[in-house]
Amino acid sequence: MGRWVGPGSREASTAPLLEVDGLTVRLRVEGAQRAVLRDVSLAVRPGEALGLVGESGSGKSMTARAIDRLLPRGAEVSGQIRFDGADVMTLAGAGLRGYRNGVAMIFQDPRAHVNPVRRIGDFMTEALRTNLDVPAGEAYRRAADMLGQVGIDDGERRLRQYPHELSGGMLQRVMIAAALLTEPKLLLADEPTTALDVTTQAEVMAILDDLRREFGLAMLFITHDLELAAAICDRTAVMYAGQIVEVRESALLHDDPLHPYTAALAAARPDIAQTAHRLAAIPGRPLSAFEAPEDECAFAPRCPHARDICREATPELIGLDGGLSRCARAADLRGRLRPELAEGGQSDD
């Protein structure tokens, strides 16, 4: 991971805004403390959009919640999280509240994260009034203006409405507006369009991407969709069984993957430009982090390229061609993964 350099340094413009190094989280599962994240390391630079993709249960949302210090009671956390030079793990009280003003989170189901008996205006202005001491009148004015920026007309009337009076797409726009009101440096967007129809998804994503660029925000964007990540993110990190298995420039991830799991995900996705009688499927089922063995590659049981070396130890995340790969055979398989798996997932024997 990159070394933090203070704002006065010549390197500051390229230093990471967010650094996660060796993050491991254990929660109580089936009566015992079990790992749900293992050795997660990633970095997001100022103004950069980093995608985080993987199957359900891979640890994407848990990573975002760990970064925002929203883990349940009893969680055991090790590793480091640094934001803008500060050690996030040691923050408390006013320091933690200030951190959450700078790191705003947009959840995938807006109705689950607003109080149904409070007005939209109360929800949107709460952080401004309580954490930043903005007078109520000014807070409501800012909220109405921000609603206009996310495409909601007549903001003053909308602030007087309740959540049930808004559609899902409109309520998600409210969530985006509320996140931007505290002028954060980083957005954590946890599948913000999952509960929306396809047309509304496109509208919301366009608004989110445009506003991120306009305000110069960094973003960690969580999604199942490799194509969507490639469209809006500078780089993409791929998760499997609670670990980062690949980090790559988004433009290269689909056609030139560095890890067999990434190649398998890309091959399993339909392509409207090609005719296929049957999509390639990844054999077996995805593992949660607490199910995965700790002394071998978690993807080995499903990987057509697995060999004895893959079962001898957990692979390290190593640098390769400007990206990172957690594969013991990454150098051997370089340049061959996408074509082979696209033709049916055959091994290289």
SVG drawing of the C-alpha trace seen along z (x, -y; Angstrom):
<svg xmlns="http://www.w3.org/2000/svg" viewBox="-47 -30 55 62">
<polyline fill="none" stroke="black" stroke-width="0.4" points="0.0,0.0 1.1,-3.6 2.7,-5.6 0.7,-8.6 2.5,-11.9 1.3,-15.2 -0.5,-17.8 2.7,-19.9 4.7,-17.3 5.2,-17.1 3.8,-13.6 0.6,-14.6 -1.5,-14.8 -0.9,-11.1 -1.0,-9.8 -4.0,-7.7 -6.9,-9.5 -8.0,-6.1 -5.7,-3.3 -6.9,0.1 -4.0,2.4 -4.4,6.0 -8.0,5.5 -9.4,8.6 -12.8,8.7 -14.2,11.5 -17.9,11.8 -19.7,14.3 -21.1,16.9 -22.8,20.2 -21.5,19.7 -17.9,18.9 -15.8,15.9 -15.2,16.4 -13.4,14.3 -15.7,12.4 -12.9,10.4 -9.3,11.6 -6.3,9.4 -8.1,6.8 -5.8,4.2 -6.8,1.4 -6.2,-2.3 -8.3,-5.1 -6.6,-8.3 -8.3,-11.8 -10.8,-12.1 -10.5,-8.4 -13.3,-5.9 -12.5,-2.4 -14.9,0.4 -15.4,3.4 -17.0,6.4 -17.7,10.0 -20.5,12.5 -22.9,12.2 -21.2,13.0 -17.7,12.1 -17.4,9.3 -18.0,6.2 -20.6,4.5 -18.7,5.6 -15.6,3.9 -17.5,0.6 -19.1,0.9 -15.7,1.6 -14.3,-1.5 -17.2,-3.7 -16.9,-2.1 -20.4,-0.6 -19.7,3.0 -21.9,4.7 -21.0,5.0 -18.6,7.8 -16.7,7.5 -13.0,8.1 -11.0,5.9 -7.3,5.9 -5.3,4.2 -5.2,0.5 -7.6,-2.0 -6.2,-5.5 -8.1,-8.4 -6.5,-11.7 -3.6,-10.8 -5.7,-9.9 -5.9,-6.5 -9.6,-5.7 -9.4,-2.8 -8.6,-5.1 -11.2,-7.8 -14.0,-8.3 -16.6,-11.0 -16.3,-14.2 -13.4,-12.8 -15.5,-9.9 -18.4,-12.2 -16.1,-14.4 -14.7,-11.4 -18.2,-10.3 -18.9,-13.8 -15.9,-13.4 -16.7,-9.8 -20.4,-9.6 -22.1,-6.3 -25.0,-5.6 -26.8,-2.3 -28.4,0.0 -31.9,-0.1 -32.9,-3.7 -36.1,-2.8 -34.2,-0.7 -32.1,-3.7 -34.6,-6.6 -37.0,-7.0 -40.5,-6.5 -42.2,-8.9 -39.8,-11.8 -39.9,-14.3 -37.3,-14.3 -36.0,-17.6 -35.4,-16.3 -33.4,-13.4 -31.3,-15.5 -30.4,-18.3 -29.7,-16.3 -25.9,-16.0 -25.6,-19.7 -27.5,-20.8 -26.1,-18.5 -22.5,-17.8 -21.7,-21.1 -23.8,-23.5 -25.5,-24.9 -28.6,-27.0 -31.8,-25.2 -32.9,-27.8 -29.5,-27.6 -29.5,-23.8 -32.9,-23.6 -31.8,-26.0 -28.8,-23.9 -30.8,-20.7 -33.3,-22.2 -30.5,-23.4 -28.9,-20.0 -32.2,-18.3 -32.2,-20.4 -28.7,-19.2 -29.8,-15.5 -32.8,-16.3 -35.6,-16.7 -37.7,-19.8 -39.5,-21.9 -37.1,-21.0 -38.8,-23.0 -42.0,-21.0 -40.1,-17.7 -38.4,-18.5 -41.9,-18.6 -42.8,-15.2 -42.4,-11.7 -40.4,-8.8 -43.5,-6.9 -44.5,-9.8 -41.5,-9.3 -40.7,-6.6 -37.7,-4.4 -35.6,-6.2 -36.5,-9.6 -35.7,-8.4 -32.3,-7.2 -31.6,-10.6 -32.5,-12.0 -29.9,-9.7 -27.2,-10.9 -28.1,-14.5 -27.9,-13.9 -24.5,-12.3 -23.2,-15.3 -24.5,-17.9 -21.6,-17.5 -19.1,-18.1 -17.4,-14.7 -14.1,-13.8 -15.0,-10.1 -18.3,-8.4 -18.9,-4.8 -21.7,-3.7 -23.0,-0.2 -24.9,1.0 -27.0,-2.2 -29.2,-1.1 -29.9,2.6 -33.6,2.0 -34.4,-0.1 -35.7,0.7 -33.2,0.6 -34.2,-2.8 -34.0,-4.5 -30.7,-2.7 -29.2,-4.4 -30.5,-7.8 -29.3,-7.5 -25.8,-6.3 -25.5,-9.1 -26.3,-11.6 -24.0,-10.0 -21.1,-9.9 -21.6,-13.5 -21.8,-14.9 -18.8,-12.9 -16.7,-14.4 -18.2,-17.9 -17.3,-18.0 -14.0,-16.1 -14.9,-13.3 -13.2,-9.9 -15.6,-6.9 -15.6,-3.3 -18.3,-1.8 -19.7,1.6 -21.4,3.6 -22.0,7.1 -21.7,5.7 -18.2,5.8 -19.4,3.8 -20.9,1.0 -17.7,0.9 -15.7,0.6 -17.9,-2.3 -17.6,-4.5 -14.5,-3.4 -10.8,-4.1 -9.8,-0.8 -11.6,2.3 -10.9,4.6 -12.3,8.1 -13.3,9.9 -13.7,13.6 -14.3,15.3 -13.5,12.1 -10.2,11.3 -9.1,9.0 -8.0,11.3 -7.3,8.8 -6.9,5.0 -6.7,3.8 -7.4,0.8 -11.1,1.1 -10.5,0.8 -8.2,3.9 -10.1,6.1 -12.6,7.7 -10.3,8.5 -7.0,9.0 -7.6,10.3 -4.8,11.4 -6.8,13.9 -8.8,17.0 -11.8,15.8 -12.0,12.5 -11.8,14.3 -14.6,16.7 -16.8,13.8 -16.2,12.1 -16.9,15.3 -20.1,15.9 -21.6,12.5 -23.8,12.4 -22.4,10.2 -25.0,8.7 -22.4,8.4 -21.8,12.2 -23.9,15.3 -23.4,18.0 -25.3,21.3 -24.5,21.6 -22.8,19.2 -19.7,20.5 -20.5,21.3 -18.2,21.4 -18.4,24.9 -19.3,25.3 -20.6,22.5 -19.0,19.3 -17.5,19.5 -17.9,17.0 -14.7,16.0 -15.4,18.1 -15.9,21.2 -12.7,20.8 -9.5,22.7 -6.9,20.4 -3.9,22.3 -4.6,22.6 -6.2,20.6 -9.9,20.1 -10.8,20.3 -8.8,23.5 -11.8,25.9 -13.5,24.1 -10.5,23.2 -9.6,25.2 -6.0,24.0 -5.5,25.1 -2.3,27.2 -0.6,28.5 1.1,25.1 -2.3,23.6 -3.1,25.8 0.2,25.3 -0.4,21.8 -2.7,18.8 -1.3,16.8 0.0,13.3 -1.4,10.3 1.5,9.6 2.1,6.9 1.8,7.8 1.7,5.6 0.5,2.6 -2.1,4.5 -2.3,6.9 -3.2,10.6 -3.7,13.1 -2.8,16.2 0.2,18.5 0.2,19.1 -0.5,15.5 2.8,15.2 2.4,18.7 -1.2,17.8 -0.4,14.3 -2.4,13.4 -4.2,16.7 -7.1,16.6 -9.8,14.7 -9.6,16.7 -9.5,20.1 -12.3,19.6 -14.5,17.9 -14.2,21.1 -15.6,23.3 -13.4,23.1 -10.9,25.7 -7.7,26.1 -4.3,25.5 -3.2,29.1"/>
</svg>
